[in-house]
Amino acid sequence: MDAIDRKILAVVQQDAALSVAEIGQRVGLSSTPCWKRLQRLEADGVITKRVAIIDPDKVGLGISVFVSIETGDHSQEWLKKFAEVVGAMPEVMEFYRMAGDVDYMLRVVVADMQAYDGFYKKLIATVPLKNVTSRFAMERIKSTTSLPLGVNV
């Protein structure tokens, strides 16, 4: 991946709806070479998908909860079941296996406290858990999907 590829990635991270011609203009390429690079970046799995970013407040999902989970079972069977069940929960936006004193961390979005209570009850019914701690975000100060690629466009 060269500097032009990184510039293309920086541009599409900001606006994936731009035409190939506009992306090319911003990075100093004509349409055909830009299109070929985009195709290669997608084929190589660097660009995994192009999506619209939706404001959660405007669709009634304004509560973000960070859920720390500790388990007493670290077997592959337990993890497989837990990952399948939690991965299928639409409220879970991000799901990580952690190092340190917490085993798993979830970022969950819900409409209100009642919706979170329903989510929590589903979560604790899935598999045995040692501890579940929920932290509610009071304000979103920064939220981005753009990776810091070290280029300016």
trRosetta pair geometry for C-beta under 8 A, 3 or more apart (Angstrom, degrees):
i j d omega theta_ij theta_ji phi_ij phi_ji
1 5 4.4 -116 -160 86 81 148
1 6 6.5 98 152 -51 108 82
1 46 7.1 126 -92 -103 134 153
2 5 5.3 106 52 8 59 101
2 6 7.3 -115 110 -2 36 92
3 6 5.6 -54 -150 37 35 113
3 7 6.4 38 151 -21 67 103
3 151 6.7 143 -161 -104 78 130
4 7 5.6 -51 -149 35 34 113
4 8 6.4 38 150 -21 65 102
4 27 5.9 102 -155 164 77 122
4 28 7.4 -103 -119 65 103 99
4 29 6.7 85 -163 -49 128 125
4 37 6.8 -95 123 -124 109 162
5 8 5.6 -52 -151 34 33 113
5 9 6.4 33 151 -18 65 105
5 37 6.0 -149 -98 -172 77 119
5 41 6.4 158 -153 -80 103 117
5 46 7.8 -1 174 127 119 169
6 9 5.6 -52 -148 37 33 113
6 10 6.4 37 152 -22 65 103
6 149 4.8 169 -166 164 98 125
6 150 7.1 -35 179 67 145 81
6 151 4.7 136 126 -20 112 143
7 10 5.6 -50 -147 34 33 113
7 11 6.5 33 153 -19 65 104
7 26 7.5 -171 159 120 106 88
7 27 4.2 137 118 -124 124 109
7 28 7.9 14 111 22 161 94
7 151 5.2 -118 -81 148 65 150
7 153 5.1 125 -157 -83 89 117
8 11 5.8 -57 -152 35 31 110
8 12 6.4 16 158 -8 67 108
8 23 6.2 55 -138 170 81 116
8 27 5.5 -24 -69 -55 68 166
8 34 6.8 166 -109 -150 122 84
8 37 5.7 -178 -40 119 169 128
8 38 6.5 -141 177 -76 138 77
8 41 6.9 -160 104 -30 131 157
9 12 6.1 -60 -141 44 30 101
9 13 6.1 37 157 -26 65 106
9 41 7.0 -168 -75 -151 94 151
9 46 7.0 -81 -94 148 126 119
9 47 7.3 -155 -113 -71 87 95
9 147 7.7 -31 149 58 121 110
9 149 5.8 143 93 -88 118 160
10 13 5.8 -53 -149 30 28 115
10 14 6.9 21 155 -14 60 106
10 146 7.5 57 -142 -161 61 115
10 149 5.2 -127 -70 49 96 137
10 151 5.1 -130 -31 78 148 107
10 152 7.7 -147 159 -125 165 12
10 153 5.0 157 99 -4 125 125
11 14 6.1 -66 -160 36 32 106
11 15 7.1 -50 168 49 66 80
11 18 6.7 -64 156 43 107 154
11 23 5.2 140 115 -137 144 83
11 26 5.1 128 -109 96 139 142
11 27 6.3 -101 -21 -47 142 107
11 153 5.4 -86 -67 114 88 167
12 15 7.1 -92 -137 75 33 43
12 16 4.9 53 -171 -102 83 69
12 18 7.1 -124 -100 40 64 110
12 23 6.6 14 -62 -118 88 131
12 38 7.6 123 -59 -120 149 107
12 47 6.9 -13 107 -113 151 130
12 50 7.2 -77 179 -110 114 108
13 16 7.7 36 -87 -58 14 88
13 145 6.9 -161 -164 103 91 84
13 146 4.2 105 152 -119 128 87
13 147 6.8 -126 -112 27 153 70
13 149 7.8 172 -2 -15 150 125
14 146 6.6 28 -69 -93 64 135
15 18 5.0 83 109 -32 106 101
16 50 4.0 176 169 -153 145 107
16 51 7.2 70 42 37 155 36
18 22 4.3 -119 -176 87 104 125
18 23 5.1 128 109 -55 124 84
18 26 7.8 -14 172 -2 161 137
19 22 4.7 96 54 6 80 100
19 23 7.1 -144 94 -3 43 85
20 23 5.7 -53 -146 38 34 112
20 24 6.1 37 154 -21 65 108
20 31 5.2 81 116 -151 107 85
20 34 5.4 151 -179 103 88 115
20 35 4.7 20 -159 -77 149 88
20 38 6.7 -113 -118 5 102 151
21 24 5.7 -56 -148 38 28 114
21 25 6.4 31 153 -22 63 105
21 31 4.8 -25 -88 -88 71 109
21 34 7.8 148 -93 59 24 147
22 25 5.6 -49 -146 33 32 113
22 26 6.5 30 155 -18 63 106
23 26 5.9 -61 -154 36 30 110
23 27 6.5 0 158 4 66 112
23 34 5.5 152 96 178 100 136
23 38 7.3 67 103 -65 158 129
24 27 6.3 -76 -144 50 28 91
24 28 7.7 -97 173 71 59 17
24 29 4.2 -97 -150 84 86 81
24 30 5.8 2 171 152 143 10
24 31 5.2 -127 -2 -84 160 40
24 33 7.3 114 -126 70 118 80
24 34 3.4 -114 -83 -32 98 154
24 35 7.9 -30 -59 -29 122 68
25 28 7.9 41 -171 -67 24 25
26 153 5.5 52 159 172 107 118
27 34 6.9 135 58 -111 120 111
27 153 6.5 -37 -85 -129 74 123
29 33 4.8 -117 -170 84 119 109
29 34 4.3 146 99 -60 127 92
29 37 7.4 -6 154 8 178 137
30 33 5.9 80 59 22 77 97
30 34 6.9 -150 92 -6 34 100
31 34 5.7 -71 -148 42 27 111
31 35 5.9 27 160 -23 69 109
32 35 5.7 -53 -143 34 28 111
32 36 6.5 29 157 -18 63 105
33 36 5.6 -52 -146 36 35 113
33 37 6.4 36 155 -19 66 104
34 37 5.8 -56 -151 36 31 110
34 38 6.4 32 151 -18 65 106
35 38 5.7 -54 -149 37 32 112
35 39 6.3 34 153 -20 65 106
36 39 5.7 -53 -148 36 31 113
36 40 6.4 30 153 -18 64 105
37 40 5.7 -54 -147 37 32 110
37 41 6.2 33 154 -20 66 106
38 41 5.7 -54 -145 36 30 111
38 42 6.4 28 155 -15 64 106
38 47 7.2 -5 -161 10 70 156
39 42 5.9 -58 -151 39 29 109
39 43 6.1 27 153 -18 66 109
40 43 5.6 -55 -141 40 32 110
40 44 6.0 25 160 -14 67 111
41 44 6.0 -57 -140 43 26 107
41 46 4.4 -74 -165 64 80 120
41 47 4.7 62 128 -4 103 105
42 45 7.8 43 177 -68 31 23
42 46 7.4 -79 -66 54 23 75
42 47 4.7 -44 -86 69 66 108
45 48 6.3 26 -167 -89 66 79
47 50 7.1 8 175 -56 115 85
53 145 6.3 -154 -91 -1 130 137
54 58 7.3 -126 174 65 82 108
54 59 6.0 15 156 -13 124 138
55 58 4.2 60 86 9 111 113
55 59 7.1 144 85 -3 63 87
56 59 6.3 -74 -150 49 35 94
56 61 4.2 -85 -168 86 93 92
56 62 5.7 150 120 -88 94 42
56 64 7.5 92 89 -61 164 95
56 109 5.5 -106 -142 -157 143 143
57 60 7.9 49 -176 -64 29 18
57 61 7.6 -102 -68 64 23 52
57 62 4.2 54 -106 -96 69 107
60 111 5.0 0 153 -121 92 104
61 109 4.6 54 163 151 113 114
61 110 6.5 -139 -147 149 78 5
61 111 5.8 -59 -98 -77 52 60
62 111 7.4 49 27 -142 71 42
63 109 6.8 141 79 -156 55 56
63 110 5.1 -34 73 69 110 77
63 111 6.8 28 19 114 108 10
63 112 6.4 129 -10 -97 141 23
63 113 7.5 -177 -120 -60 171 51
63 115 7.7 149 52 66 131 115
63 116 6.6 -83 115 -49 140 121
63 136 6.7 -36 -167 -149 99 103
63 137 7.6 155 -168 53 51 85
64 107 6.6 -14 -167 -171 100 91
64 108 7.2 145 -159 78 50 50
64 109 5.6 -25 -99 -97 66 76
64 136 7.5 129 83 -159 54 54
64 137 4.1 1 75 28 104 130
64 140 6.9 88 7 -74 144 104
65 106 7.9 11 103 102 86 95
65 107 7.6 153 79 -158 47 45
65 108 4.5 -23 64 65 97 103
65 109 7.6 173 19 -84 76 27
65 110 6.7 8 -1 13 119 109
65 116 5.9 109 -37 -126 155 128
65 134 5.4 -18 -172 -163 117 101
65 135 6.9 145 -162 72 62 44
65 136 5.5 -28 -104 -100 79 63
65 137 7.2 -134 -77 1 30 82
66 105 6.7 -11 -173 -169 91 98
66 106 7.3 161 -157 82 43 54
66 107 5.9 -18 -102 -102 69 68
66 108 7.7 180 -82 21 21 79
66 134 7.5 142 75 -158 47 49
66 135 4.5 -20 62 63 97 102
66 137 7.0 88 -16 -47 97 93
67 105 7.1 150 79 -159 54 48
67 106 4.2 -9 57 57 106 104
67 107 7.8 -174 18 -79 79 20
67 108 5.7 37 -11 -7 119 122
67 123 7.5 -85 175 -150 158 169
67 132 6.4 -13 -171 -167 101 92
67 133 7.2 156 -156 80 51 48
67 134 5.3 -15 -103 -102 78 72
67 135 7.7 -167 -74 23 34 69
68 102 4.4 -77 -161 -133 107 135
68 104 7.6 148 -161 83 43 54
68 105 5.8 -15 -103 -104 62 76
68 131 7.7 -11 111 114 91 97
68 132 7.3 155 82 -156 55 41
68 133 4.4 -7 56 58 104 101
68 134 8.0 -155 24 -70 70 28
68 135 7.4 46 -10 -7 100 106
69 102 6.9 89 54 -172 39 90
69 103 5.8 -67 101 66 76 94
69 104 4.2 -14 60 63 112 100
69 105 7.4 -165 19 -74 81 31
69 106 7.0 48 -15 -8 115 103
69 129 5.9 -74 -159 -147 101 125
69 131 7.2 163 -155 87 40 60
69 132 5.6 -3 -106 -106 75 73
69 133 8.0 -160 -69 26 36 68
70 101 7.5 -35 -94 155 121 66
70 102 6.2 -98 -70 -132 82 52
70 103 5.3 118 -124 2 43 104
70 129 7.2 106 75 -180 51 83
70 130 4.5 -66 109 74 92 112
70 131 4.1 20 44 46 112 98
70 132 7.9 -142 28 -62 69 39
71 74 6.8 143 96 -69 110 63
71 78 7.0 157 164 148 147 138
71 82 7.6 -63 -79 -84 156 161
71 103 5.1 -77 20 55 87 166
71 104 7.4 40 -14 0 110 110
71 127 7.8 6 -125 113 129 113
71 128 7.3 107 -147 104 92 73
71 129 5.7 -71 -97 -131 78 58
71 130 5.4 155 -128 0 19 99
72 128 7.0 -46 44 125 101 114
72 130 4.6 118 -35 -68 85 117
73 78 4.2 160 124 -82 120 169
73 127 7.7 -106 58 158 135 117
73 128 6.4 84 -1 75 127 108
74 78 7.1 -100 -116 61 3 133
74 79 7.4 25 -166 -48 45 110
74 103 7.6 -138 -97 -134 94 133
75 78 4.6 96 60 6 86 102
75 79 6.9 -155 93 -3 45 87
76 79 5.7 -57 -145 41 32 110
76 80 6.1 37 156 -25 67 106
77 80 5.8 -53 -147 32 28 112
77 81 6.6 21 157 -12 62 106
78 81 6.1 -62 -153 39 29 105
78 82 6.0 25 155 -17 67 114
78 127 6.1 129 -157 -180 83 146
78 128 8.0 -59 -137 51 121 87
79 82 5.6 -58 -139 42 30 111
79 83 5.9 29 161 -20 67 109
79 97 7.8 17 -142 -97 121 133
80 83 6.0 -57 -144 37 24 108
80 84 6.4 24 157 -19 61 108
81 84 5.8 -57 -150 35 29 111
81 85 6.3 20 159 -13 66 110
81 126 7.4 164 140 162 96 96
81 127 5.6 124 106 -75 117 133
82 85 6.1 -61 -145 40 27 105
82 86 5.9 10 165 -4 67 115
82 104 7.7 -138 149 -53 135 163
82 126 6.5 104 -119 127 62 127
82 127 5.0 -79 -80 26 88 148
83 86 6.3 -59 -131 48 24 100
83 87 5.4 27 167 -23 62 119
83 95 7.6 133 -134 140 72 140
84 87 6.0 -59 -137 39 17 111
84 88 6.5 12 161 -16 57 113
85 88 6.2 -68 -157 35 25 107
85 89 7.2 32 148 -34 61 100
85 126 4.3 148 127 -146 158 129
85 127 7.0 167 31 -19 148 100
86 89 5.6 -44 -156 12 41 116
86 92 5.8 83 171 -55 80 169
86 95 5.8 138 128 -127 118 142
86 104 7.9 50 110 165 178 150
86 106 6.9 -116 -172 -93 126 132
86 123 7.1 49 -103 -126 93 87
86 126 6.9 82 -54 173 78 178
87 92 7.1 -102 -113 84 25 141
87 95 6.3 -117 -88 38 69 165
89 92 4.6 75 82 -3 101 109
89 119 7.0 99 -177 -145 133 95
89 122 6.8 144 -112 114 125 134
89 123 7.4 4 -78 -80 166 83
91 108 4.9 25 142 -159 100 93
91 109 6.1 -155 -162 61 70 53
91 110 5.6 12 -141 -73 125 85
91 115 7.7 168 -105 153 137 105
91 119 5.0 -64 59 -113 166 136
92 95 5.5 31 166 -60 127 108
92 106 5.3 -67 -132 -158 101 116
92 107 7.4 105 -161 71 58 50
92 108 5.7 -37 -96 -98 53 79
93 107 4.8 -56 65 98 102 98
93 108 6.7 169 7 -104 86 22
93 109 5.6 55 -36 -7 124 104
94 105 7.8 -9 113 112 100 87
94 106 6.8 157 85 -158 62 45
94 107 4.1 33 42 31 102 110
95 104 7.1 -10 -170 -172 77 108
95 105 7.8 167 -150 86 35 51
95 106 5.5 0 -104 -108 70 79
96 104 6.7 158 85 -156 52 60
96 105 4.8 -8 59 57 104 93
96 106 7.8 -171 24 -74 69 38
97 103 7.0 -36 -150 166 71 65
97 104 5.8 -36 -106 -100 50 76
98 102 4.9 12 76 93 150 88
98 103 6.2 144 50 163 92 13
98 104 6.2 179 5 -94 96 18
98 105 5.3 74 -50 -13 127 103
102 105 6.1 62 129 -63 134 91
108 116 7.3 111 118 -122 131 90
108 119 6.2 135 -173 152 143 157
110 115 3.9 176 -177 106 113 116
110 116 4.6 176 56 -65 162 74
110 119 6.0 -119 -81 -14 135 140
111 114 8.0 -29 82 63 97 86
111 115 4.6 99 43 -11 85 154
112 115 5.2 102 52 9 62 101
112 116 7.3 -120 107 -3 36 90
113 116 5.5 -53 -148 37 36 112
113 117 6.3 42 152 -24 67 101
114 117 5.6 -48 -149 31 32 114
114 118 6.7 34 151 -17 62 102
115 118 5.7 -52 -154 35 35 113
115 119 6.5 36 148 -18 65 104
116 119 5.4 -53 -148 38 37 114
116 120 6.0 41 152 -24 69 104
116 134 7.3 108 174 -162 129 154
117 120 5.6 -50 -144 35 31 114
117 121 6.5 32 155 -19 63 104
118 121 5.9 -53 -149 34 30 110
118 122 6.6 30 153 -16 63 104
119 122 5.8 -58 -153 37 32 110
119 123 6.2 34 151 -23 67 108
120 123 5.5 -54 -147 34 31 115
120 124 6.4 18 162 -10 66 107
120 132 7.2 143 -149 131 94 147
120 134 7.1 -53 -96 -56 122 144
121 124 6.3 -57 -142 41 28 101
121 125 6.3 26 157 -20 61 114
122 125 5.9 -68 -151 38 28 111
122 126 7.0 44 152 -46 63 95
123 126 6.1 -44 -164 0 33 115
123 129 7.7 11 143 -23 90 154
123 132 6.9 120 118 -126 128 153
124 129 6.1 -97 -125 30 70 127
124 132 6.4 -101 -81 -9 101 153
129 132 5.6 40 132 -48 145 100
137 140 6.4 49 150 -70 137 69
140 143 5.2 -14 -180 -30 120 121
